[in-house]
């Protein structure tokens, strides 16, 4: 795994960080640039949609 690779664990950790910053409320990934960038990298690496990657960030598989 390279420095800029994003796997499911990293994606979930970044979502959790954004969730805490949102005071455990609704997370709009476009407001948290680190989460939005990670989701976009995950989409490019795994060939899925943005919505699917967001669901993986929220819930896992």
Secondary structure by P-SEA (a helix, b strand, c coil): cccccccaaaaaaaaaaaaaaaccccccccccaaaaaaaaaaaaaccccaaaaaaaacccc
